[in-house]
């Protein structure tokens, strides 16, 4: 995702103003390039640079075998000849054993709709516009996500029932927030698509994990995956029912170990 005001707009062949960002994506395994793409990402055309109040985006998908990789992305504003390219790398491990239930990475989604014509955003019957950040300010009141579950048909029989559960937990303690949990009963399929959302209007500021998990008929967790996100929501009040999710280690609370002293202090205020 590119912020429009961060790049240079110049006139194109149609006499419109447009920005161009060269995107290079490289995946290496043991130092050897296994796949790569280089594309020119074009912004929307405008007539006046004072009206650049938008972002524009691109999405690419790679099919990589299981293994350990180094991924590299490089961004270059092609209209700024002296600009230093932005470059970053990240290590990643892909592991989806064919004989086990696997849950894909969890993708935050800005919006989605049923696919009418296959395009670069299409996946399993939906057009998914990804949310490329894991920070949810007060202006965002919906947390929408997409995930996939593989190979349940190789672990469960056709008559087996199991529970698909997804919820928000406190990052520091791993405790589930009581108002942010959903589940549904599923049967075995090669791929199960998970697309849903939570209303986070009343989710207080803090660090959280969004968790997707499977539980068998005996309520044993058979597989799970999670993704970290942050919420800024100064107006939300903390739900007293979720008091166990708070981590007070290292805070001033540690100083009070005597129940009678604590009662006296509470009465004093």
Protein Blocks (a to p, Z undefined) as FASTA:
>chain_A
ZZfklpccdddfkopacddddddddddeehiafbdcdddddddddfbfklmcbdcddddd
ddddedddddddddddfklmkbccddddddddddddfkbccdddddddfbdcddfbdcfk
bgghiacdddfbfbdcfklcbdcdddddehklmmbcfkbccddddddddfklopacfklc
cdddddddfbdcddddddfklgccdddddddddddfkopafbdcddddddddfkbccdfk
lmmmpcfehiaklmpmbfklmmmmmmmZZ
